[in-house]
């Protein structure tokens, strides 16, 4: 086998590996977005649960009342 044939084969293999690698990365990006979205939804649900609790409601009401009485 000549050196030019070997070099050409080597370039083809390098391009093929790069193409396969890019294909795998595209799938990982989609999976990462799915995990990130799921985490954001879980965090939002947690915040809603905390805000609806009695202690937080009363604290927020006190802060709002204080702010409104200061402005008036």
Secondary structure, DSSP 8 states (H G I E B T S, - for coil): --HHHHHHHHHHHHHHHHHHHHHHHHHHHHHHHHHHHHHHHHHHHHHHHHHTSHHHHHHHHHHHHHHHHHH-
